[in-house]
């Protein structure tokens, strides 16, 4: 009986274990199914919440953009108003400045015209008494020269010399004042032939060999030939004069073409000058050397500057004391005038 009962207990245990394993498997299956359903519902809820959140975000962004655009428009209008006020103020100031500038230019032009007219009149009126002075001194020398001692003849010579210098000053001042009154006749100018022509004249006048001049091929210029001739006369005459004390005076002329202009150069191997005084070079009656060393009136370079400016150009110089000088001037190219 005992054996039979023990077998029944073991059988029950095995059946219970089988039932437990089956229930566990069923529970696991149910759990997996439940997890899958939960995940599906969670995904659906998440999608729904994301759609709602996305919609809310889009609505908020639209509202924020509208507010920002409105504030930006308000600030833009404010800034435009401020900028408009500033622009109007600046325009009014500029108009006033231009009006003053035009007025000053007109006044300056009138003053220059009056000064040129005065210079012309004074120069013209002074020529007669200076000529009379020279005439009387020559008469004294011819008629009474034998009665004068050495000191008397020296003093008479000084009077003649100073009267001649005054006459030259008046002539140069008259020529300078005429430049502002003389109309310009613009035409094609062969600068090579013009410079060569003037060089021959200056070599003959200064009694220097023509080989002292080296003139390169120069581009043509559109301008007034008569006025430009004065430029070459003064520059080449100065180059010869200030290199005359050298045993081998040399004068070089060349040009450099730029995009819209031409630069001409005249270089000598003369005494040069101190660049500290270069600003005085182109003034009327301004000289950097004594008349006893190099004669002249100090008007020639002023004439050069005026002529070059009337042609829309500029002039300058570079030098070293004892090592010569180079004078340069820039003029608009042939097709720029």
SULSUL-V116888 format. One record per backbone hydrogen bond with DSSP energy under -1.0 kcal/mol. CO is the residue of the C=O (numbers start at 1). NH is the residue of the N-H. Records with the same first field share a line. If there is no record, write none. Layout:
CO->NH  NH
This chain:
1->5
2->6
3->7
4->8
5->9
6->10
7->11
8->12
9->13
10->14
11->15
12->16
13->17
14->18
15->19
16->20
17->21
18->22
19->23
20->24
21->25
22->26
23->27
24->28
25->29
26->30
27->31
28->32
29->33
30->34
31->35
32->36
33->37
34->38
35->39
36->40
37->41
38->42
39->43
40->44
41->45
42->46
43->47
44->48
45->49
46->50
47->51
48->52
49->53
50->54
51->55
52->56
53->57
54->58
55->59
56->60
57->61
58->62
59->63
60->64
61->65
62->66
63->67
64->68
65->69
66->70
67->71
68->72
69->73
70->74
71->75
72->76
73->77
74->78
75->79
76->80
77->81
78->82
79->83
80->84
81->85
82->86
83->87
84->88
85->89
86->90
87->91
88->92
89->93
90->94
91->95
92->96
93->97
94->98
95->99
96->100
97->101
98->102
99->103
100->104
101->105
102->106
103->107
104->108
105->109
106->110
107->111
108->112
109->113
110->114
111->115
112->116
113->117
114->118
115->119
116->120
117->121
118->122
119->123
120->124
121->125
122->126
126->130
127->131
128->132
129->133
130->134
131->135
132->136
133->137
134->138
135->139
136->140
137->141
138->142
139->143
140->144
144->147
145->148
149->153
150->154
151->155
152->156
153->157
154->158
155->159
156->160
157->161
158->162
159->163
160->164
161->165
162->166
163->167
164->168
165->169
166->170
167->171
168->172
169->173
170->174
171->175
172->176
173->177
174->178
178->182
187->223
189->191  221
190->194
191->195
192->196
193->197
194->198
195->199
196->200
197->201
198->202
199->203
200->204
201->205
202->206
203->208
209->212
210->213
212->251
214->253
221->189
223->187
224->228
225->229
226->230
227->231
228->232
229->233
230->234
231->235
232->236
233->237
234->238
235->239
236->240
237->241
238->242
241->244
242->271
243->246
250->269
251->214
252->267
253->216
254->265
256->263
260->333
261->258
262->331
263->256
264->329
265->254
266->327
267->252
270->324
271->322
274->277
275->278
277->280
278->281
280->283
283->286
290->294
298->285  286
299->303
300->304
301->305
302->306
303->307
304->308
305->309
306->310
307->311
308->313
309->312
314->330
316->328
318->326
320->323
324->320
325->268
326->318
327->266
328->316
329->264
330->314
331->262
333->336
